[in-house]
Amino acid sequence: DVLRLFSKYADDLYRFALSYIGNKQDAEDIIQDVFVKLVSKPLAIRPEKEKEFLLKITANLCKDHLKSPRYKKNVDLDTLETITNSWDNFSKADDGLFKALSQMNEIYRIPIYLHYYEGYSHKEIAGILKVSETTVAKRISRGKEELKKRLED
């Protein structure tokens, strides 16, 4: 069952982790950790909620990663260039739009990504990010305004 979940959702989870973390190698590690968790502690997941459940696990692991001391170290210019290149290579959509999105603060970037790229409702995003629906709506609205300003520049 874990293999089926991996085959079905690994790419979506990777894109989500990459949008959250901004680093290809760390996103790959996080996706590996998601499935290691599922193998080590099998859980009963309702089929209609599989992707949402996996996105919650991924979001939590991304948050943990961002809080870790290793991540809080200063980033050298080569690493920053690698992150930017990862975003550029990852984008299947309009390069300008995705690049502008990638430069936004994560509190706006993640809800916008989940809503517009993954198709989740505000309620589902609220569950994934563990915030209220109102917060999600505000972040998407403010994020769209910021994105609009970035694209006009």
C-alpha positions in Angstrom: 0.0 0.0 0.0 2.9 2.4 0.7 4.3 1.6 -2.7 1.0 2.5 -4.3 0.8 5.8 -2.3 4.4 6.6 -3.4 3.7 5.9 -7.1 0.5 8.0 -7.0 1.6 11.0 -4.9 5.4 11.3 -4.7 5.6 13.9 -7.5 2.8 16.0 -6.0 4.4 15.8 -2.5 7.8 16.7 -3.9 6.5 19.8 -5.7 4.7 20.8 -2.5 7.9 20.3 -0.4 10.0 22.1 -2.9 7.6 25.1 -2.9 7.7 25.0 0.9 11.5 24.6 1.4 12.9 26.0 -1.8 15.7 23.4 -2.0 15.7 20.3 -4.1 17.8 18.1 -1.9 15.9 18.9 1.3 12.6 18.4 -0.5 13.7 15.0 -1.6 14.8 14.1 2.0 11.4 15.2 3.3 9.5 13.1 0.8 11.7 10.1 1.8 10.9 10.8 5.4 7.2 10.9 4.7 7.2 7.4 3.2 9.7 6.1 5.8 7.1 7.2 8.5 4.4 5.3 6.6 6.5 2.1 6.4 7.6 2.2 10.0 4.1 3.0 11.3 1.4 1.9 8.9 -1.8 4.0 9.3 -5.3 3.4 8.1 -6.0 6.2 5.6 -9.4 6.8 4.0 -8.9 6.6 0.2 -10.6 9.9 -0.4 -8.3 11.7 2.1 -5.0 10.1 1.1 -3.4 13.1 -0.6 -4.6 15.5 2.1 -3.2 13.3 4.8 0.1 13.0 3.0 0.3 16.8 2.5 -0.3 17.3 6.2 2.7 15.0 7.0 4.8 16.8 4.4 3.8 20.2 5.7 4.7 19.2 9.3 8.1 17.8 8.2 8.8 21.0 6.2 8.0 23.1 9.3 10.2 20.9 11.4 13.0 21.3 8.8 12.7 25.0 8.8 12.9 25.2 12.6 16.0 23.0 12.7 19.4 24.6 13.6 20.9 23.3 10.4 18.5 25.3 8.3 19.0 28.5 10.2 22.6 28.7 9.3 23.7 31.4 6.9 23.3 30.5 3.2 26.2 31.1 0.9 25.7 32.5 -2.6 26.2 29.2 -4.4 23.5 27.6 -2.3 21.2 30.5 -3.0 21.9 30.2 -6.7 21.1 26.4 -6.5 17.8 27.1 -4.8 16.9 29.7 -7.5 17.9 27.2 -10.2 15.8 24.5 -8.6 12.8 26.7 -8.8 13.5 27.6 -12.4 13.9 24.0 -13.4 10.8 23.0 -11.4 8.5 25.4 -13.0 6.1 24.1 -15.6 4.1 27.2 -15.6 4.9 30.7 -16.7 8.5 31.3 -15.6 7.9 34.9 -14.4 4.9 33.9 -12.3 6.5 30.9 -10.7 9.7 32.9 -10.0 7.7 35.7 -8.4 5.8 33.1 -6.3 9.0 31.5 -5.2 10.3 34.8 -3.9 7.3 35.4 -1.7 7.2 34.8 2.1 6.1 31.2 2.8 3.0 32.3 4.7 1.6 33.6 1.4 3.4 31.2 -1.0 2.2 27.9 0.5 -1.6 28.7 0.6 -1.4 30.1 -2.9 0.5 27.0 -4.1 -2.0 24.6 -2.5 -5.0 26.5 -3.8 -4.0 27.3 -7.4 -1.5 24.6 -8.2 -3.0 21.7 -6.2 -6.6 22.8 -6.3 -7.4 22.6 -2.5 -10.2 24.5 -1.0 -9.7 27.1 1.8 -11.1 24.5 4.3 -8.7 21.8 3.2 -5.7 24.2 3.3 -6.7 25.3 6.8 -6.6 21.6 7.8 -3.2 21.0 6.2 -1.6 24.1 7.7 -3.5 24.0 11.0 -4.8 27.5 10.7 -8.3 28.9 10.4 -10.1 29.2 7.1 -10.2 33.0 7.5 -6.5 33.0 7.9 -6.1 31.0 4.7 -8.4 33.4 2.8 -6.5 36.4 4.1 -3.1 34.9 3.2 -4.3 34.0 -0.3 -5.8 37.5 -0.8 -2.7 39.3 0.5 -0.4 36.9 -1.4 -2.2 37.6 -4.6 -1.8 41.4 -4.1 1.9 40.9 -3.4 2.2 38.7 -6.4 0.5 41.3 -8.6 3.0 43.9 -7.4 6.0 41.7 -8.1 4.7 40.9 -11.6 4.1 44.6 -12.4 7.8 45.4 -11.5 
